[in-house]
Amino acid sequence: MTDLLNESDFRDALEQAMTGTMAKDASFSRAWATGKLDRKHFVNWAVNHYHYVGAFADCLALIYANTPDSARDAKDFLLQNMYEEELSDDRHTDLLIRFGEVCGATREQIMDRRNAMPYTKGMAGWQYQLSATQHFAVATAAMVVGLESQVPSIYRTQYPVLIDEAGYGFTEHDCEFFDLHITSDEVHGERGYQIVLKYADTPALQQACIIAVREAADMRFNYTKSLYETYVKPDLGEWVEPTATEARVASLV
């Protein structure tokens, strides 16, 4: 039987569970960060991302419902996270729609789930099922550690090229969705770690959290890879990572 891990070893295990399947390393993310995408590709990203993250606050609510009153710090975090997603001055999905509209989409196009990939719909269903049925620490491990904590590392490679005049040439206002999430999700990710470290207090719960993080990272990596396979590969072919020289030249064009 697996022994209870100390906090340091448990955190290391959670972090290692994402190794090799970080969404920032998937082909669509790399094509984005190296300036290979067109605005039509961003439209497709916005449509799918809306149907991936649009349900996030709902899933947090399901986790909240399964969290006992004795875990007030966890419940308070979930409420704050839901508030920032849905009720703050800038509703996150509205910022996402704004970016999609700048790229040429309509609000109706983005919100119509028929325009999303089957993989995206499946991932949304996975999030609902996991959030509704798993122990709150396990669900937090998946949704916050495995998915949300990755966001800053993804957008730090994508945001600068979006607003660079030599890159995609968007304005900071166009791209507020990304700038906001670099900072907010860094805070959320760390708080998620602290909740999991505190409340996964048996060997079985620890192992379930590690498995949930690995599964979540794999889901997000393959979702991001599917974006490339579905929308970009017909234009650019199989993804080949640019050499350092090619990437530097591309950044100057």
Steps between C-alpha positions, in 0.01 A plus 500: 500500500629847412603711798371851565736743325633801684396839360820556303499158336128522428539837326792364298284206394217732391741711296664195347158369396485779240849444361497421130141606440503875561267683261762769435703235317218377276518577128226767497665688788840485334362613163333791680811600696722490190273718287365233264126550546249713310196677642272225372689259725442730796128504417493120524696515825254753648200286406645189658649674800163654579345153519796367700522776764141623482392224737785559745297699754225236484756232580636704791143522628469122486823464697372760748185296553713196587729690738414467871449808717803393702716596198403867506826613339434272202139619469609865519757444226246334273254787552766761428606315186137479382453871572801595292378283214139618498431814704811719503524819294624304200330164459770270368293346222406850378870583468547178304213589269650847451822344374309267269301790357819695429623195308187499284252279685153598616375450854239260367763296318713470812211405728352238265628167635440338162813683381724333760705187441367169633810483721407833658148379578642181646742694716217718631304187591805355674531814710135487606513130585821527700391813688164348592615156611850522648617597848546877511878471542526270197277725289703805607818317405366439150325830431730746674841330517482290184321754279496853643853512640638442149350821361777748593767283335290478183408867470845631589622354170192613303409845632821687401479393135131597488569865584835528321468715187748266333287205612122481478444870566205491740446774759523444874126566520436224245706258707389585854376142543858368488663769714237455772548124519878514527467662841167368628564135417844510660326590827221247442745223417698551818187508715384183329826331591461605864147359520604168347804473726284566806192290431639200313591354837504128430722294271198412286396863458856604419530238230158593360611864479822408320302292248248784456775755430663267247166442329416871492838591352460229238150628416619858454807398299295289260229767475769750397658253259158433347463870422810477283397174336150627419557860399868566430641182352296541175684832450848433641532121492654295778643716776877540486658713771683799344872521554626781723608694191163456325313610810723808534452594134123450526487736798655776288259471206 
